[in-house]
Amino acid sequence: MGILYIVATPIGNLKDITFRAIETLKEVDLILCEDTRQTIKLLNYYNISKPLISYFQHSKISKIDYILNQLKQGKKLALATDAGTPGISDPGGKLIEIITTRLPACSIVSIPGPSALTTALSISGLPADKFIFMGFPPSKKGREKFFKKILESEYTVVFYESAHRILKTLSQLNNLLKIQNSLPKTKFVVCRELTKKFETIYRGNIEEIIKTLESDKNNLKGEFVIVIYRSRNYADEYAEIR
C-alpha cells in the first residue's frame, strides 16, 4: 500500500518551506495540487521535476479513483495546495476522508509547515491560547448570520476573505458592531499579502482600517486574513494574569 504525504507549501515567500517538505517532494512518484501552474513555480524554484495532476473541490470521481489506484499500487503521493497547509479551508480533508474510508491500510503522513491562519495569529498580539477559525464567509446567502456568529464569540476569531470582498465584509461587520454598540471593545488585525513583498498589517479601529483600505482600493489584491477579538484591553488582561 502506498503513502500520501500532506505537504505544507509557502503562503507567499518561496523560501518558507521545510527541508523535509523539499525532500518529500523530491521522493514521491506523483504530486496532487490545486493548480499545476502554481505548484510548478515552487518545483522549478527548487529544481524538482515530478509529474503533477490537479485535485480540487470539483474533481471528477474518475480522478479520485485514479488517485486511489496509485496508492493501491504502492506509489508515494504528495498532496499540496496553492499555498499553505492542505485541508485548511480547502478540499484536502475530503480526499483524506475518502482514502481513510476506502483504503484504511494507507499511511497518511503530515509534512507540517506554513499556514496563513497561524501566521496571522502569531503577529496579531491578540489572545491565541483559544481561538476559532471560520474559513471564508459565504459569498451570498448567510453572510449576516456568519458575521453575527463571529461577533458573538468570547474567543479570538480568524477568517479569510478575498480582495474583491474585503471592504464589503469589513463594512458589514462595522454596521453590526454599531448596532450592538460594541465598536470600542472590538480589536481588529487585518493581514494583507502575508510573507510577500507588500505585506501589510492593519491594526485597531475597524473604521480607520476601512478608510485606509478604501484609499488604496486600486492596489488591493490577494487574500486577506482577519483576526477579531472582543474584550477589555488585552494588555490589562495580561497584567492581571501575571
C-alpha positions as CSV (number, residue, x, y, z in Angstrom):
1,M,0.0,0.0,0.0
2,G,1.2,3.5,-0.9
3,I,1.7,6.6,1.2
4,L,0.0,10.0,1.0
5,Y,2.1,12.9,2.3
6,I,0.2,16.1,3.2
7,V,2.8,18.8,2.3
8,A,2.5,22.4,3.5
9,T,3.9,24.8,1.0
10,P,4.7,28.6,1.2
11,I,1.9,31.1,1.5
12,G,3.9,33.7,-0.4
13,N,7.6,33.7,0.1
14,L,9.0,30.6,-1.7
15,K,11.8,30.3,1.0
16,D,9.2,29.5,3.6
17,I,9.4,25.7,3.2
18,T,10.9,23.0,5.4
19,F,13.9,20.8,4.4
20,R,11.6,17.8,5.0
21,A,9.0,19.1,2.6
22,I,11.6,19.6,-0.2
23,E,12.9,16.1,0.4
24,T,9.4,14.6,0.3
25,L,8.5,16.4,-3.0
26,K,11.7,15.0,-4.5
27,E,11.0,11.4,-3.4
28,V,7.3,11.0,-4.3
29,D,6.1,9.5,-7.5
30,L,3.2,12.0,-8.1
31,I,2.2,15.3,-6.7
32,L,-1.5,16.3,-6.4
33,C,-2.1,20.0,-6.4
34,E,-4.9,22.6,-6.7
35,D,-3.4,24.3,-9.7
36,T,-0.5,22.8,-11.5
37,R,0.5,26.3,-12.8
38,Q,1.1,27.4,-9.2
39,T,2.8,24.3,-7.9
40,I,5.2,24.2,-10.9
41,K,6.6,27.6,-9.8
42,L,7.6,26.1,-6.4
43,L,9.1,23.0,-8.0
44,N,11.1,25.0,-10.5
45,Y,12.5,27.2,-7.8
46,Y,13.9,24.1,-6.0
47,N,14.8,22.2,-9.2
48,I,12.3,19.4,-8.6
49,S,10.9,17.5,-11.5
50,K,7.8,15.4,-10.8
51,P,4.6,14.5,-12.5
52,L,1.7,16.7,-11.4
53,I,-2.1,16.2,-11.5
54,S,-4.7,18.7,-10.3
55,Y,-7.0,17.8,-7.5
56,F,-9.6,20.4,-6.3
57,Q,-13.1,20.7,-5.0
58,H,-14.9,19.8,-8.2
59,S,-12.5,17.0,-9.3
60,K,-14.4,14.1,-11.0
61,I,-14.9,10.7,-9.4
62,S,-12.6,9.3,-12.1
63,K,-9.7,11.5,-10.8
64,I,-10.3,10.2,-7.2
65,D,-10.4,6.6,-8.5
66,Y,-7.1,7.3,-10.2
67,I,-5.5,8.5,-7.0
68,L,-6.8,5.5,-5.1
69,N,-5.4,3.1,-7.7
70,Q,-2.0,4.8,-7.5
71,L,-2.0,4.2,-3.7
72,K,-3.1,0.6,-4.2
73,Q,-0.1,0.1,-6.4
74,G,2.2,1.2,-3.6
75,K,3.0,4.7,-5.0
76,K,4.1,7.6,-2.9
77,L,1.9,10.7,-3.4
78,A,2.1,14.2,-2.1
79,L,-0.9,16.5,-1.7
80,A,-0.1,20.2,-1.9
81,T,-2.3,23.3,-2.2
82,D,-1.5,26.5,-4.0
83,A,-0.4,27.9,-0.6
84,G,-0.3,26.8,3.0
85,T,-1.4,23.6,4.7
86,P,-3.7,21.2,2.8
87,G,-7.0,20.5,4.5
88,I,-7.2,24.0,6.0
89,S,-10.2,25.7,4.2
90,D,-9.6,23.5,1.0
91,P,-10.9,20.1,-0.2
92,G,-7.8,18.2,1.0
93,G,-9.8,17.0,4.0
94,K,-12.4,15.3,1.8
95,L,-9.7,13.4,-0.1
96,I,-8.2,12.2,3.2
97,E,-11.6,11.1,4.4
98,I,-12.2,9.0,1.2
99,I,-8.7,7.4,1.5
100,T,-9.1,6.5,5.2
101,T,-12.5,5.0,4.4
102,R,-11.7,3.1,1.3
103,L,-8.0,2.3,1.9
104,P,-7.7,2.1,5.7
105,A,-4.2,0.5,5.3
106,C,-2.8,3.5,3.5
107,S,-0.4,5.7,5.5
108,I,-1.2,9.4,5.6
109,V,1.8,11.4,6.8
110,S,1.8,15.2,7.6
111,I,4.7,17.3,6.5
112,P,3.9,20.4,8.5
113,G,4.7,24.0,7.6
114,P,3.2,27.3,6.7
115,S,-0.4,28.3,7.2
116,A,-1.9,31.8,6.8
117,L,-4.1,31.1,9.9
118,T,-1.2,30.6,12.3
119,T,1.0,33.3,10.6
120,A,-1.7,35.9,11.2
121,L,-2.3,34.8,14.8
122,S,1.4,34.9,15.6
123,I,1.7,38.6,14.8
124,S,-1.8,39.7,15.9
125,G,-1.0,40.5,19.5
126,L,-4.4,39.1,20.4
127,P,-5.2,36.1,22.6
128,A,-4.3,32.8,20.8
129,D,-4.5,30.3,23.6
130,K,-8.1,29.7,22.5
131,F,-9.4,30.8,19.1
132,I,-12.0,29.9,16.4
133,F,-11.2,29.6,12.7
134,M,-14.2,30.3,10.4
135,G,-12.7,29.8,6.9
136,F,-14.2,32.0,4.2
137,P,-17.5,33.8,4.7
138,P,-20.4,32.7,2.4
139,S,-20.3,34.7,-0.9
140,K,-24.1,35.3,-0.9
141,K,-26.6,33.8,1.4
142,G,-25.9,33.5,5.1
143,R,-23.3,36.3,5.4
144,E,-25.0,38.3,8.1
145,K,-25.5,35.1,10.2
146,F,-21.8,34.2,9.7
147,F,-20.7,37.6,10.9
148,K,-23.1,37.6,13.9
149,K,-21.5,34.3,15.0
150,I,-18.1,35.9,14.8
151,L,-19.1,38.8,16.9
152,E,-20.8,36.6,19.5
153,S,-17.6,34.6,20.2
154,E,-15.8,35.1,23.5
155,Y,-12.6,33.9,21.8
156,T,-10.4,35.3,19.1
157,V,-11.8,34.6,15.7
158,V,-9.8,34.2,12.5
159,F,-11.2,34.0,9.0
160,Y,-10.2,34.5,5.4
161,E,-11.5,36.9,2.7
162,S,-10.8,37.7,-0.9
163,A,-9.6,41.1,-2.1
164,H,-12.7,41.9,-4.0
165,R,-14.9,41.4,-0.9
166,I,-12.7,42.7,1.9
167,L,-14.3,46.2,2.0
168,K,-17.8,44.8,1.8
169,T,-17.0,42.4,4.7
170,L,-15.5,45.0,7.0
171,S,-18.4,47.3,6.3
172,Q,-20.9,44.7,7.2
173,L,-19.0,43.9,10.5
174,N,-18.8,47.6,11.2
175,N,-22.5,48.1,10.8
176,L,-23.3,45.1,13.1
177,L,-20.9,46.5,15.8
178,K,-22.6,49.9,15.6
179,I,-26.0,48.2,16.2
180,Q,-24.5,46.3,19.1
181,N,-22.7,49.3,20.4
182,S,-19.5,47.2,20.6
183,L,-17.0,49.2,18.5
184,P,-14.8,50.4,21.4
185,K,-14.1,46.9,22.8
186,T,-13.5,45.1,19.5
187,K,-10.0,44.8,18.2
188,F,-9.1,44.1,14.6
189,V,-6.0,42.9,12.8
190,V,-6.3,42.7,9.0
191,C,-3.4,41.0,7.3
192,R,-2.7,41.5,3.6
193,E,-0.1,39.7,1.4
194,L,1.4,37.8,4.3
195,T,5.1,36.9,3.8
196,K,5.1,38.7,0.4
197,K,6.9,41.8,-0.7
198,F,4.0,44.1,0.0
199,E,2.9,42.5,3.3
200,T,0.8,45.0,5.3
201,I,-0.8,44.7,8.7
202,Y,-3.7,46.9,9.6
203,R,-4.5,47.2,13.4
204,G,-7.0,48.7,15.6
205,N,-10.3,50.5,14.9
206,I,-12.3,48.9,12.1
207,E,-13.5,52.3,10.7
208,E,-9.9,53.5,10.4
209,I,-8.9,50.3,8.7
210,I,-11.8,50.6,6.2
211,K,-10.7,54.2,5.4
212,T,-7.1,53.1,4.8
213,L,-8.1,50.2,2.5
214,E,-10.5,52.5,0.6
215,S,-7.7,55.0,-0.1
216,D,-5.7,52.1,-1.6
217,K,-8.6,50.4,-3.3
218,N,-6.9,50.1,-6.7
219,N,-4.0,48.1,-5.2
220,L,-5.9,45.6,-3.2
221,K,-5.1,42.0,-4.3
222,G,-4.5,38.5,-3.0
223,E,-6.3,37.1,0.1
224,F,-6.7,38.7,3.5
225,V,-6.7,37.2,7.0
226,I,-8.9,38.9,9.5
227,V,-8.3,38.4,13.3
228,I,-11.0,39.8,15.7
229,Y,-11.2,39.9,19.5
230,R,-13.9,41.4,21.6
231,S,-12.9,42.2,25.2
232,R,-11.3,44.6,27.5
233,N,-7.7,45.8,26.9
234,Y,-5.6,42.7,26.3
235,A,-2.5,44.3,27.9
236,D,-4.6,44.8,31.1
237,E,-5.7,41.2,31.0
238,Y,-2.1,40.0,30.6
239,A,-1.1,42.2,33.6
240,E,-3.8,40.5,35.7
241,I,-2.5,37.1,34.8
242,R,1.0,38.0,35.9
